[in-house]
Amino acid sequence: MYVRYIHYFTGIDTTMYIIRNGLSVFIIVIVLVACGVRSPTSAQSVISYNYTFHISRSTLPALFYNDMTYIAHVGAVSSPLVTINGSPVISSTYNLTTGDVVFSSSQTGQVVILFNSAQVPTNMIVQKAPLKDNKAWAWSHGMDDNVNLQNQIDLITAKGWRASLFVIGKDVSPTRQEPGWIIDQPGLVTLINQGWNIGDHTWSHACYSDQTAAEVTDGLAVVQQAVNASAHPDHVVISFAAPCFDTVYDPIFRGLRNGPTTLLVDELGSGSPSLMNIDGGDYMAGGQTATGFTSADFTIGRDTMIESDTTATQVFDWMSANAGPGRHYWFNTLTHGNHEATLGPVLNYADTHYGSRGTNELWMAPEDEIYSYLLVRDSTTVSAGVLTISGSATITPISTAIVSATATIAATATRATTVTPSVVVPGQTNTVHLPFISRPLLVGGTATSTPSSRSTAPLTTVEGLTPTLTLLANPM
């Protein structure tokens, strides 16, 4: 009796031990999934895909800046890697919230985006970013006459930004180094090395008389000498600023543009827009108008109000408030020497509100870089994309438009299960579907499967963990 009594209670204890530990194992499985620890089973259910398309470009004039930014919507995926012609793209980012891969390159050819996903991606599309790095709006600033400019140059450089100098050729010495009052060739060389734009402001600043082609070409020759002496002798000078906003230079410039000279942009000023919508259509709001502008246009205005006040900050606010699809802006401003007192506060405002210390929506760059981007953008086309499983045959072509049309994937490849992948987002509760039996993925056909069992449990993410996208299924 005593022995049987012991066995009876021992059996109960053993049973309870198994139950308790079984529950513990179940809880441990849930915790591991919640923490992003994948079992070999779940890891094998994530498939590697290639999304392939081609970039081509029509003939461009000589340019120093050839970069183009692309936005590829791939959805909620993991480990996206972009290659062009087989080489990884260095400048690329992925945003899990938007599902967008953003990358920049000067190359054309075959682009492959390799990524992992637990489900067949849908609604994939590739777009050309209206502005570099997909910024909302751009600001370029220029300074004329190469005297009393050093303080303004220092203010801009301190922000990590670059701008344009439009120099009078006859006033530039090949050797003089007195930057406190005049920027000569040694100073110009330093700025070119730092990525600044040096533009042609004619040979003698002739206006309202003696406007000749020689004024333009002789001034350009002096700028070219500085370029040749710099670390970037391949820098192409494309910028011209008419002295006194003199419109007589307009037909002269047109006769020299992109042929006898490398000049492409005329900062004429009078009657030309300084606030532009570079998506091509006029946009008006709150009494402010951004004039439609594309690379087919080449005469831009120069807003000089920054010489007397800080109202340029109001234009920044307007661009930020009104930016959106079809509305990306470019604002071009001008100062002469000794205007650092008003330029400084405008620079600080732009930086702290919209630059890297603010919303980071501003692209501050020299005029030649922004205009070059528009030329490259408008001459670039993107082919239809094709989605494949890595190392396998094509799943289905994806109809991607050249610029911006929604693309979808036909249901020709169907996973045999109905499991829903869980996107782990910090601060949100998700559902984890426990493993069940499934059949292999068939390419070009369909497969069916009936889950043998299926359970769900709440999943709450832990702060600091990397978000994961996981499909739980048995090996296929």
C-alpha positions in Angstrom: 0.0 0.0 0.0 2.7 2.4 0.9 4.6 1.7 -2.3 1.5 2.0 -4.4 0.6 5.3 -2.6 4.0 6.7 -3.5 3.7 5.6 -7.1 0.2 7.2 -7.3 1.4 10.5 -6.2 4.7 10.2 -8.2 2.6 9.7 -11.3 0.6 12.8 -10.6 3.7 14.8 -9.9 5.3 13.6 -13.1 2.2 14.4 -15.1 2.1 17.9 -13.6 5.8 18.4 -14.3 5.2 17.5 -18.0 2.3 19.9 -18.2 4.1 22.7 -16.6 7.2 22.3 -18.7 5.1 21.8 -21.8 3.6 25.2 -21.2 7.0 26.6 -20.5 8.3 25.4 -23.8 5.2 26.9 -25.5 5.9 30.3 -23.8 9.6 30.1 -24.7 8.7 29.6 -28.4 6.4 32.7 -28.3 9.1 34.8 -26.6 11.7 33.7 -29.1 9.5 34.6 -32.0 8.7 38.0 -30.4 12.4 38.7 -30.0 13.0 38.1 -33.6 14.9 34.7 -33.1 14.0 32.6 -36.1 14.1 28.8 -36.1 15.6 27.1 -39.1 12.0 26.3 -40.1 11.0 30.0 -40.2 14.2 31.1 -41.8 13.7 28.7 -44.7 10.3 30.1 -45.4 11.7 33.6 -46.3 12.4 33.7 -50.0 15.1 35.8 -51.8 13.8 37.8 -54.7 15.4 39.9 -57.5 13.6 42.9 -58.9 15.3 43.8 -62.2 14.9 46.8 -64.4 17.0 49.0 -66.8 18.0 52.6 -66.7 18.7 54.4 -70.0 19.5 58.0 -70.8 19.3 60.2 -73.8 22.3 62.2 -74.9 23.3 64.9 -72.5 25.6 68.0 -72.8 28.9 67.9 -71.0 28.1 67.9 -67.2 30.1 67.5 -64.0 27.2 66.2 -62.0 25.4 63.1 -63.4 23.9 61.6 -60.3 20.2 60.5 -60.4 18.1 59.4 -57.4 15.6 56.6 -57.7 12.7 55.5 -55.4 11.9 51.8 -55.6 8.8 50.7 -53.7 9.4 47.1 -52.7 7.1 46.9 -49.6 7.9 45.3 -46.3 11.1 43.3 -47.0 14.4 42.6 -45.4 18.0 43.1 -46.4 17.5 45.0 -49.6 20.7 45.3 -51.7 20.9 47.4 -54.9 23.4 46.7 -57.7 23.9 48.4 -61.0 25.7 46.4 -63.7 26.7 43.9 -61.0 28.3 46.4 -58.6 26.7 47.4 -55.2 25.4 50.9 -55.0 27.0 52.8 -52.1 24.4 55.5 -51.6 21.1 53.7 -50.7 18.6 53.7 -47.9 15.6 51.6 -47.0 12.6 52.8 -45.0 10.5 50.0 -43.6 7.6 52.3 -42.9 7.2 53.4 -46.5 8.7 50.2 -48.1 10.9 52.4 -50.2 14.5 51.9 -51.3 16.1 55.2 -52.2 19.4 55.1 -54.1 21.5 57.5 -56.2 23.9 56.7 -59.0 25.4 58.3 -62.2 25.3 54.9 -64.0 22.9 53.5 -66.5 22.3 49.8 -67.3 20.8 46.9 -65.4 19.6 47.5 -61.9 18.9 44.5 -59.5 17.4 44.9 -56.1 17.9 41.8 -54.1 15.7 41.4 -51.0 14.1 38.8 -48.7 10.4 38.5 -48.2 8.0 36.0 -46.7 5.3 36.8 -49.3 5.2 37.6 -52.9 5.7 41.4 -53.2 3.0 43.4 -54.8 2.5 47.0 -56.1 6.2 47.4 -56.9 7.2 50.6 -58.7 10.3 52.6 -59.6 10.2 56.4 -59.8 12.8 59.1 -60.5 13.1 61.4 -57.5 12.2 65.0 -58.5 15.2 66.2 -56.5 18.4 64.6 -55.4 18.1 62.3 -52.4 14.3 62.7 -52.7 14.3 66.1 -51.0 11.1 68.2 -50.9 12.7 71.5 -52.2 16.0 73.1 -53.1 17.8 76.3 -52.4 20.7 77.8 -54.3 22.5 81.0 -53.5 24.9 83.1 -55.6 27.3 85.9 -54.9 28.4 88.5 -57.5 31.5 90.5 -58.3 34.2 88.6 -56.2 34.7 91.4 -53.7 33.9 91.6 -50.0 32.5 88.0 -50.1 34.8 86.0 -47.7 32.6 86.5 -44.7 29.6 85.1 -46.5 31.6 82.3 -47.9 32.7 81.4 -44.4 29.1 81.4 -43.1 28.0 79.0 -45.9 31.0 76.7 -45.4 30.4 76.5 -41.7 27.0 74.9 -42.4 28.7 72.3 -44.6 26.9 73.9 -47.7 28.2 75.2 -51.0 27.1 78.0 -53.2 28.0 79.9 -56.4 30.5 82.8 -57.1 30.0 84.8 -60.3 33.3 86.6 -61.0 34.3 89.5 -63.2 37.1 88.1 -65.3 39.3 91.3 -65.5 39.4 91.6 -61.7 40.8 88.1 -61.1 44.6 87.9 -60.5 46.3 84.6 -61.1 48.4 84.9 -58.0 47.1 87.5 -55.6 45.8 86.1 -52.2 43.9 88.8 -50.3 40.6 87.0 -49.7 39.5 89.6 -47.1 38.5 91.9 -49.9 38.8 90.0 -53.2 38.6 86.4 -54.4 41.3 85.7 -56.9 42.4 82.6 -58.7 44.0 80.9 -55.6 40.7 81.4 -53.7 38.6 80.2 -56.6 40.7 77.1 -56.9 40.1 76.4 -53.2 36.4 76.8 -53.6 36.3 74.6 -56.7 38.1 71.9 -54.8 35.4 72.1 -52.1 32.6 71.7 -54.7 31.6 75.3 -55.1 30.2 76.6 -58.4 32.2 79.4 -60.1 30.2 81.2 -62.8 30.9 83.6 -65.6 29.9 87.3 -64.8 31.5 88.6 -68.0 34.9 90.1 -68.6 34.3 93.7 -67.5 30.8 93.8 -66.1 29.6 95.7 -69.1 25.9 96.5 -69.1 23.7 98.8 -71.1 26.6 99.2 -73.5 29.3 97.1 -75.0 27.4 93.8 -74.5 29.2 91.5 -76.8 29.9 87.8 -77.1 33.5 88.5 -76.2 32.3 89.8 -72.8 30.8 86.4 -72.2 33.6 84.2 -73.6 36.5 86.2 -72.2 35.0 86.1 -68.7 34.4 82.3 -69.1 38.1 81.8 -70.1 39.2 83.3 -66.7 36.9 80.9 -64.8 38.2 78.0 -66.9 41.8 78.9 -65.9 40.8 78.4 -62.3 39.1 75.1 -63.1 42.2 73.9 -64.9 44.4 74.7 -61.9 42.1 72.9 -59.5 41.8 69.3 -58.3 38.8 69.0 -60.6 39.9 70.0 -64.1 36.9 68.1 -65.4 34.5 70.5 -63.7 32.3 71.9 -66.4 31.3 75.6 -66.2 27.7 75.9 -67.1 26.6 79.1 -65.2 26.3 82.7 -66.5 24.9 85.7 -64.7 24.1 88.8 -66.7 25.5 92.0 -65.2 22.8 94.5 -64.1 20.2 91.9 -65.0 20.7 93.2 -68.6 18.3 91.4 -71.0 20.5 92.4 -73.9 22.7 89.4 -72.9 19.8 87.0 -73.4 20.2 86.6 -77.2 24.0 86.6 -76.8 23.8 83.8 -74.3 21.4 81.8 -76.5 23.9 82.1 -79.4 26.7 80.7 -77.2 24.7 78.1 -75.1 25.8 74.5 -75.4 27.9 74.9 -78.5 30.6 77.5 -78.7 30.7 77.4 -74.8 29.7 74.9 -72.1 27.3 77.5 -70.6 23.8 76.2 -70.0 22.1 78.3 -67.3 21.5 82.1 -67.6 20.8 83.7 -64.3 19.2 86.7 -66.0 17.0 87.9 -63.1 14.7 90.4 -64.8 11.4 88.8 -65.6 12.7 85.3 -64.8 11.4 83.2 -61.9 13.5 82.8 -58.8 10.9 80.5 -57.2 10.2 77.5 -59.4 8.1 74.4 -59.3 10.5 71.9 -61.0 7.7 69.5 -61.6 6.7 71.7 -64.5 3.4 73.5 -63.6 2.7 76.8 -62.0 1.5 76.6 -58.4 -0.1 79.4 -56.5 -1.1 79.4 -52.8 -1.3 82.1 -50.2 -0.4 84.9 -52.7 2.9 83.1 -53.6 3.6 81.6 -57.0 6.1 79.0 -58.0 6.6 79.1 -61.7 6.7 75.9 -63.6 10.2 74.9 -64.7 11.9 72.0 -66.3 15.3 71.4 -67.9 13.9 72.7 -71.1 14.0 76.1 -69.5 17.4 77.6 -68.8 16.8 81.3 -67.7 16.2 81.7 -64.0 15.8 84.7 -61.7 17.8 85.9 -58.7 15.9 87.0 -55.6 17.9 89.9 -54.1 15.6 90.6 -51.1 18.1 88.7 -48.9 20.4 91.8 -49.2 17.9 93.9 -47.2 16.0 91.6 -44.9 15.3 88.0 -44.0 12.0 87.4 -45.8 13.6 84.5 -47.6 12.8 82.5 -44.5 9.1 83.0 -45.3 9.6 81.5 -48.8 11.3 78.5 -47.1 8.2 78.1 -44.9 5.9 78.4 -47.9 7.9 75.7 -49.8 7.8 73.4 -46.9 4.1 73.9 -46.3 3.1 73.4 -50.0 5.5 70.7 -51.1 3.9 67.4 -52.2 3.4 65.2 -55.3 3.8 67.3 -58.4 5.1 70.2 -56.3 8.9 70.3 -55.6 10.5 73.7 -55.5 13.7 75.5 -56.3 14.5 78.9 -54.9 17.5 80.9 -56.1 18.9 83.9 -54.2 21.6 86.5 -54.7 23.8 88.8 -52.6 26.7 91.1 -53.3 29.5 91.7 -50.9 29.1 92.9 -47.3 25.6 91.3 -46.8 26.5 88.7 -44.2 24.4 90.4 -41.6 21.2 89.4 -43.4 22.5 86.2 -45.0 23.6 84.7 -41.7 20.1 84.6 -40.0 18.6 83.1 -43.2 21.3 80.4 -43.3 20.7 79.6 -39.6 16.9 79.4 -40.1 17.2 77.1 -43.1 19.6 74.8 -41.2 17.7 74.6 -37.9 14.3 74.3 -39.5 14.7 72.4 -42.7 18.4 71.2 -42.9 20.2 68.4 -41.1 19.3 70.0 -37.7 15.6 70.3 -38.6 13.3 68.2 -40.9 16.1 67.5 -43.4 13.8 68.2 -46.3 16.1 70.9 -47.9 18.6 70.3 -50.6 21.0 73.2 -50.4 23.4 73.1 -53.4 25.0 75.3 -56.1 22.8 76.3 -59.0 24.8 74.2 -61.5 24.4 71.1 -59.5 20.6 71.5 -59.2 20.2 72.3 -62.9 22.4 69.4 -63.9 20.1 67.1 -61.8 17.1 68.3 -63.7 18.8 67.7 -67.0 19.7 64.2 -66.0 16.3 63.5 -64.5 14.4 64.6 -67.6 16.6 62.6 -70.0 16.5 59.3 -67.9 14.0 56.5 -68.5 13.3 53.4 -66.4 12.2 50.2 -68.1 9.5 47.8 -66.9 10.6 45.6 -64.0 10.7 41.9 -63.7 10.5 40.0 -60.4 12.2 36.6 -60.0 13.1 34.2 -57.2 16.9 34.3 -56.8 18.4 31.6 -58.9 15.1 30.6 -60.4 13.0 31.3 -63.4 10.9 34.4 -63.8 7.8 34.7 -61.6 6.0 37.4 -63.6 6.8 40.6 -65.4 5.8 43.8 -63.4 4.5 46.7 -65.4 6.5 49.6 -64.1 6.1 53.0 -65.7 8.9 55.2 -66.8 8.1 57.7 -64.0 5.1 57.0 -61.9 2.4 54.4 -62.4 1.3 51.8 -59.9 2.5 48.3 -60.8 1.0 45.0 -59.7 2.0 41.3 -59.7 -0.3 38.8 -61.3 -1.3 35.8 -59.1 0.7 33.3 -61.1 2.8 32.2 -58.2 0.9 31.3 -55.1 2.2 30.1 -51.7 0.2 27.1 -50.6 -0.6 28.4 -47.2 -2.7 31.2 -45.9 -0.3 32.2 -43.2 0.0 36.0 -42.6 3.5 37.4 -42.1 3.9 39.5 -39.0 5.6 42.9 -39.4 7.2 43.7 -36.1 6.8 47.5 -35.5 8.0 49.0 -32.2 5.1 49.9 -29.9 2.5 47.9 -31.7 0.9 44.5 -31.0 1.0 41.9 -33.8 -0.1 38.3 -34.3 2.2 35.4 -34.7 0.9 32.3 -36.5 2.5 29.2 -35.2 4.0 26.6 -37.6 1.9 24.3 -39.7 2.4 21.9 -42.6 2.5 23.3 -46.1 3.4 22.2 -49.6 6.1 23.7 -51.8 5.8 27.0 -53.7 5.0 26.4 -57.3 6.2 28.8 -60.0 3.7 29.2 -62.8 1.0 27.4 -61.1 -0.9 27.1 -57.8 -0.8 24.7 -54.8 -3.2 24.0 -52.1 -2.8 23.0 -48.5 -4.9 22.5 -45.5 -3.3 23.5 -42.2 -3.2 20.6 -39.8 -3.3 23.0 -36.9 -3.1 26.7 -36.3 -2.8 28.8 -33.2 -2.3 32.5 -32.6 -0.8 34.4 -29.8 -0.3 38.2 -29.2 3.2 39.6 -30.0 4.4 42.7 -28.4 7.8 44.1 -29.6 10.6 45.1 -27.3 12.2 48.5 -27.6 15.6 48.4 -29.3 15.0 45.2 -31.3 15.4 45.2 -35.1 12.0 45.0 -36.8 11.5 41.6 -38.6 9.2 40.2 -41.2 8.7 36.5 -40.5 6.6 33.7 -42.2 6.4 30.6 -40.0 6.0 27.4 -42.0 7.6 24.0 -42.2 10.6 23.5 -44.6 9.6 23.3 -48.2 
